[in-house]
Amino acid sequence: MKFQDLEFAADPYPIYEKWRKEQPIWWAEDVQGWVLSRYDDVRAVLKDPANFSSEVAAGRAGDTMSLPLLHDDPPRHTALRAIVNRSFTSRVMKDIEQNLENVVTQLIEEIDVQHPVDIAEALTIPLPVALISHFMGIPYERKDDFKRWSDSLTATGTAKTMEERMPDIQEMMAFFRGEIPKRRANPGDDLISKVVAAEVEGDALTEEVVVGYCQLLLIAGNETTTNLLSNLLHYIADHPQVWNELRADANAIDAAIEECLRYDPPVHWISRNALADVEFQGQKVAKGETVYTILGSANRDPDHYEDPDTFRLDRKRADHHTFGHGIHFCIGAPLARMEAKHALMGMLERFTTIEHVADAENERTHSSMLRGYHHLWLKLSTT
């Protein structure tokens, strides 16, 4: 079996169950690494950066590109993360939320309920792109380019090889490289200006690191929210009783978002590299070997969650791995939750029903790692 086999991407959960029961650790030849699927094993890796490195694992999953912060270990990770931490102030978050409300209102008002709508094109893709564009101080008019670049960088588009993806990635890098002198000459309150002006141990960040930072922020700022929202709306369209429950009790919106993050997460795996010989389920993992932690499987481990394959609004436990765990816990998690909440609130206020469109050509992301929709057709009603 291939670890990155997209044949089961439409519904990977039965195969995850099989792995947990029959082979909780197994060697995947296509990515040359060990696959871990149980909750306790996944958490053991994520919480232990001293023995499992992000830096060395970068690039092991085929042709993944190395990015600052995401693929750094302490102490460098600590210093780089502090730069972004200083940007997520309460004032900045308040400004983002106000802008978020305006964008949600505009996008939802533009939806024509007389016809089926591709909710990915209408809402789940443009919403996070608009927010991260505002946050980074880059023109929203380039939104189509941003999405194309992001798909190429994350390998979630139709391009199958790095050779096919590289022109878009190079175009993206050139764009951010061109922004650096502009922000040095006329710094603003945007995130790119803060990264350009930042120092680590008294030294300015190199152009390569600044560009990598910008790439990471752009993809992290839109991929997670886009996938979270589309997965949630897909589930609700299949289960209209959930929509009715949310319309009756808006306080359940947070629970619905958290349960979707566990039940059908936007990110399904991350990799680490063993810095020492370790053992899982009686299997030795040698120093230098890569392990792939399956977040989407850990989130449905019956040894940790009661009734894990059921979407429950009354679930109390929220210790899923979707945003990671430990020092690499996703810094944008509060923003993703905020965006999803306002988007769902806006839809609940305007639309009375939500349904799938029969025989629609829905299109999932072309990835085993990131799970969501490029196209998701829905029928919405206001009466």
VENUR-V488712 format. One record per helix or strand of 2 or more residues. SS is the DSSP state (H for helix, E for strand). FROM is the first residue (numbers start at 1). TO is the last residue. If there is no record, write none. Layout:
ss & from & to
SS & FROM & TO
SS & FROM & TO
//
This chain:
ss & from & to
H & 6 & 11
H & 13 & 22
E & 25 & 28
E & 33 & 36
H & 39 & 46
E & 52 & 53
H & 76 & 85
H & 90 & 109
E & 117 & 118
H & 119 & 124
H & 126 & 136
H & 140 & 154
H & 162 & 185
H & 191 & 197
E & 199 & 200
E & 203 & 204
H & 207 & 238
H & 240 & 248
H & 250 & 263
E & 269 & 274
E & 278 & 280
E & 283 & 285
E & 290 & 294
H & 295 & 298
H & 326 & 328
H & 333 & 350
E & 353 & 356
E & 363 & 364
E & 373 & 375
E & 377 & 381
//
